[in-house]
């Protein structure tokens, strides 16, 4: 793989700022509002497309207005080889995403537990040997206790007890590391203990701590291997390209259990094997994008060699309309390839070319925020929700709650709960709300004006289907100007790379309610992508605080 190709995927190199057609030579003040809007959208889309490469290939698109279509199917026809016959292919049933835990989480859990035991060992030794806790000792004496107890961690590090995957974790490795750590701890007690009594306390407690921790390591190893056998740590992967490297990746995935290859597609079926391992080969990229099991796929890996640059580029352009993370397998001297966008999968280097590498720490913080704040809000609004439910029941016939199927994370279908604000008509076709809509009830008009009709979605948040903050989930089949939203803006699916929210960056910046024109769609998407690219705990808190005044009424927006 060339230096240029590595630069395109951000491997150990700085990203370039690529201009947008002819506008790259124009000063900001010379741009029309439409050109400025297109530049802003392209800059955001670039964060989710091929890093370092303009996502717009046709320079004639620079003058697109918000009223124009924003898709590229005509510019990037599906890559097919001559004389290939595209036969129908039945993808496997993948209707539900089971429990999945990041493969690195078990090791991080064990490391955190080990540090807790080290500190507890030092604290007990200090209480016994010095008569007071670590916090009451002079810094030098406290450091001596902690340093001696840390020998347990040193032994685990020397024996590489943490450099394991869930498939290779073994109880004996941790026990051996702790035995070495106990021996080193005895020497550390003699060297770092402030006095003989402290040294005796350390020499007694460190071996006991090693024995207890060894038992915990053994139990965790058995538990983790059992979970691994059930596929808890395996990602659902789709390979694009039935190549030799794809076969090697599938073999390593089967052996390590790190990934589950659920499908392999190739646009050149006449040159591809009928199956790789236990996985049949069939279908095209278009078939993959139309597959109803795609929302339950964790990542798509392009295994076509980068020497076929045109073919790879076409695949990336096609696949970036899906919300799933898309990786490019690097057939290169991969041991020396590094970078923020480079990851390792089944021992091979892959570069994220669409989507963003998942930030598990951020996901954990956000989920904790949703549970804590969501539970508090549900408790605070419990009585008002009962009053609202009674008012709806007295105002018109029908159920209190309105259930609607919408797109959630990775385009998964979720059922969103709302207080019913329209007259009950289960056979009515979906249509966006308009000003003075006759379907809205008297109590419904007030609920929509104050956004209190969204309160039941706190239940969706606690279920894990939604978040407090995120792009608003749109109804299935929602259109603007009689066109599907993803036909207006190609990057529409990128808003589904995070969980949908009760409120979001778009809503507090004026993009609330229905989207009626392509301009509305593009503005909503631009704001949603801004949130996806900048999301943080503090941004979420800012959005929640700025959402609160809307509960007192919003007369400027039709809802």
C-alpha positions, -999 to 999 in steps of 0.1 A, spaced: 0 0 0 14 34 -10 22 63 12 -6 82 -5 -31 55 1 -21 54 38 -26 91 39 -61 88 25 -72 67 55 -54 89 81 -28 63 90 -2 80 112 -5 111 91 -22 145 94 -55 149 75 -57 173 46 -84 199 42 -98 193 7 -118 220 -11 -152 216 -27 -147 219 -64 -142 255 -77 -152 270 -44 -118 261 -29 -103 292 -47 -130 316 -36 -129 338 -5 -157 332 20 -173 365 12 -175 356 -25 -197 325 -19 -234 324 -24 -256 312 6 -262 279 -13 -224 274 -18 -217 281 18 -244 257 29 -229 230 5 -194 236 19 -206 232 55 -224 200 47 -194 186 28 -171 194 57 -194 175 81 -198 146 56 -160 144 53 -158 135 89 -178 104 81 -165 96 46 -131 86 33 -106 105 55 -84 129 36 -104 125 4 -132 148 -9 -165 130 -8 -176 149 -39 -161 135 -71 -179 156 -96 -169 193 -96 -201 203 -113 -219 196 -80 -204 227 -63 -233 249 -73 -261 226 -60 -288 244 -42 -308 230 -14 -336 222 -39 -314 198 -59 -310 161 -53 -278 153 -34 -271 117 -43 -244 102 -65 -258 70 -79 -255 83 -114 -219 94 -109 -209 62 -92 -226 32 -109 -225 0 -91 -191 -17 -99 -198 -48 -119 -175 -68 -141 -182 -78 -177 -201 -111 -182 -209 -113 -145 -244 -126 -138 -260 -111 -107 -282 -138 -93 -306 -134 -64 -290 -141 -30 -307 -149 2 -289 -132 31 -290 -150 65 -318 -141 89 -304 -115 113 -334 -100 129 -320 -92 163 -287 -80 177 -279 -100 208 -258 -88 238 -224 -76 226 -196 -65 248 -163 -49 236 -136 -76 235 -112 -53 255 -137 -48 283 -128 -80 303 -91 -71 304 -100 -35 315 -122 -49 342 -95 -72 355 -69 -43 355 -93 -21 375 -100 -49 399 -62 -55 404 -55 -19 411 -83 -19 437 -67 -49 454 -33 -33 453 -46 -2 471 -66 -23 496 -34 -44 503 -14 -12 509 -42 2 532 -44 -30 553 -6 -32 556 -5 5 567 -32 -1 593 -14 -31 607 22 -19 604 18 18 611 -15 20 630 -30 45 606 -44 45 571 -25 57 540 -42 91 540 -28 98 575 8 88 568 36 110 554 38 109 516 71 90 517 58 63 540 25 59 522 43 57 489 65 29 503 34 8 511 18 14 477 50 6 459 56 -27 476 19 -37 470 22 -27 434 46 -56 429 15 -77 423 7 -57 392 44 -58 381 43 -96 381 11 -97 360 27 -72 336 59 -92 332 40 -124 324 19 -105 299 -13 -115 317 -32 -85 303 -22 -92 266 -50 -117 261 -83 -118 242 -114 -135 256 -106 -165 235 -71 -170 250 -76 -160 286 -63 -187 310 -65 -189 347 -29 -203 350 -14 -172 334 -29 -148 360 -19 -172 388 16 -174 376 19 -136 373 5 -132 408 30 -157 422 58 -138 407 43 -105 420 42 -120 455 79 -128 454 87 -94 441 65 -79 468 85 -96 495 116 -79 482 98 -46 478 87 -48 514 123 -50 526 133 -21 503 105 3 506 88 -3 540 94 26 564 103 3 593 105 -34 603 70 -36 616 56 -22 583 78 -47 564 64 -76 584 29 -64 577 36 -62 540 53 -96 539 22 -112 556 -6 -94 536 9 -95 501 10 -133 498 -26 -135 511 -37 -109 486 -20 -128 458 -38 -160 468 -72 -143 469 -66 -124 437 -55 -156 420 -88 -172 428 -107 -142 415 -86 -143 382 -94 -180 378 -131 -175 383 -131 -145 359 -112 -165 333 -138 -193 334 -167 -168 332 -151 -148 304 -144 -180 283 -180 -191 289 -193 -158 276 -169 -160 247 -183 -194 237 -218 -178 235 -205 -151 212 -209 -122 236 -175 -106 226 -179 -113 188 -188 -85 164 -211 -92 135 -190 -85 104 -198 -84 67 -169 -88 42 -170 -70 9 -148 -89 -16 -143 -127 -17 -105 -124 -19 -76 -145 -4 -72 -120 24 -109 -123 31 -105 -160 34 -75 -156 59 -95 -131 79 -125 -155 81 -102 -183 92 -87 -161 120 -121 -149 130 -134 -185 133 -103 -195 154 -102 -165 177 -139 -159 180 -132 -121 178 -157 -117 149 -186 -135 134 -186 -133 96 -223 -132 88 -221 -125 51 -196 -121 23 -206 -101 -8 -188 -96 -41 -197 -77 -72 -177 -101 -94 -194 -134 -87 -180 -152 -117 -145 -148 -102 -155 -156 -66 -157 -189 -48 -192 -201 -38 -183 -199 -1 -155 -191 22 -154 -214 52 -189 -218 65 -201 -185 49 -217 -185 14 -206 -158 -10 -233 -139 -29 -250 -107 -35 -238 -72 -44 -232 -40 -25 -267 -29 -35 -282 -62 -22 -263 -56 11 -276 -21 15 -312 -34 9 -307 -63 34 -331 -59 64 -304 -75 87 -279 -47 81 -289 -27 112 -276 -56 133 -242 -56 116 -214 -40 137 -190 -32 108 -185 -37 71 -149 -46 60 -138 -40 25 -113 -68 17 -106 -57 -19 -69 -49 -25 -62 -11 -25 -44 -16 -59 -78 -15 -74 -82 21 -63 -111 29 -85 -131 -1 -74 -124 5 -37 -134 42 -41 -167 32 -57 -174 8 -29 -167 34 -2 -189 59 -20 -217 33 -20 -213 20 15 -210 54 32 -248 59 27 -252 32 54 -249 42 91 -227 12 98 -190 16 104 -170 8 72 -134 -4 74 -108 -9 47 -84 -39 52 -48 -27 48 -28 -52 27 5 -36 38 33 -41 62 7 -37 88 29 -39 119 42 -4 112 9 12 104 -6 33 132 -30 62 134 -62 74 151 -83 57 124 -63 25 123 -75 -5 143 -67 -42 144 -93 -69 137 -84 -106 139 -48 -97 138 -50 -75 106 -48 -37 103 -80 -20 92 -87 17 86 -120 33 94 -131 50 62 -168 57 70 -183 63 104 -162 68 135 -144 43 157 -167 36 186 -157 54 218 -166 29 245 -158 53 273 -180 79 258 -208 53 253 -206 42 289 -207 78 302 -237 86 279 -256 55 290 -250 63 327 -261 99 320 -293 86 303 -301 62 332 -295 86 360 -310 118 345 -337 99 327 -348 82 360 -348 115 378 -369 132 351 -393 103 350 -398 106 388 -402 144 386 -427 142 358 -446 112 371 -475 132 386 -478 156 356 -478 126 332 -508 111 352 -527 144 349 -519 146 311 -531 110 306 -564 118 323 -568 150 303 -563 130 270 -588 104 280 -615 130 288 -607 151 257 -612 124 230 -617 88 224 -587 65 220 -556 53 238 -535 76 259 -502 67 243 -494 68 206 -469 42 193 -450 48 162 -422 28 144 -392 49 137 -355 45 128 -331 42 157 -294 35 161 -279 19 129 -313 22 112 -328 -3 136 -366 -1 139 -378 10 174 -413 18 187 -414 54 200 -439 63 227 -458 97 228 -489 111 244 -516 110 217 -522 145 204 -544 137 174 -578 121 169 -576 83 170 -576 68 135 -556 36 133 -563 33 95 -551 67 85 -520 70 63 -489 87 77 -487 125 70 -466 152 85 -483 178 107 -493 211 91 -504 244 105 -539 243 120 -540 206 113 -576 195 120 -564 161 133 -549 177 164 -571 176 195 -576 205 220 -553 190 246 -530 178 218 -523 214 206 -511 224 240 -490 192 244 -473 199 211 -467 235 218 -449 226 251 -434 194 238 -449 175 268 -462 149 244 -426 136 242 -424 127 279 -432 90 275 -400 87 255 -382 87 289 -393 51 290 -376 45 256 -345 61 271 -345 38 301 -350 8 278 -318 18 259 -337 24 226 -331 62 228 -310 87 245 -319 120 262 -299 139 236 -294 129 199 -309 134 165 -347 131 166 -360 98 153 -379 102 120 -409 81 112 -404 53 86 -414 65 52 -411 102 61 -408 124 30 -403 160 20 -416 174 -13 -428 139 -21 -393 125 -20 -376 101 5 -352 120 28 -322 98 18 -329 107 -18 -325 144 -10 -293 141 10 -270 111 5 -255 115 40 -289 112 57 -280 78 72 -251 92 91 -275 108 117 -282 72 128 -247 65 139 -258 75 174 -289 67 193 -318 91 186 -328 115 213 -358 132 229 -341 165 221 -311 174 201 -288 201 186 -311 207 157 -341 212 179 -325 239 201 -312 257 169 -347 261 154 -350 229 133 -380 214 150 -412 197 138 -418 185 102 -394 190 73 -413 201 43 -387 211 17 -353 198 6 -338 229 23 -354 219 56 -339 184 52 -304 197 45 -305 221 74 -317 194 98 -290 170 86 -262 196 89 -272 203 126 -275 165 133 -241 158 118 -226 186 139 -239 169 170 -226 135 159 -192 149 152 -189 170 184 -210 150 209 -197 152 245 -211 151 281 -209 189 283 -226 194 249 -254 171 261 -259 190 293 -260 223 273 -287 209 250 -308 197 280 -305 231 297 -314 250 265 -344 226 259 -360 234 293 -375 269 282 -394 251 254 -416 235 280 -432 269 285 -444 270 249 -431 274 214 -454 294 190 -428 298 163 -427 261 152 -455 240 138 -456 206 156 
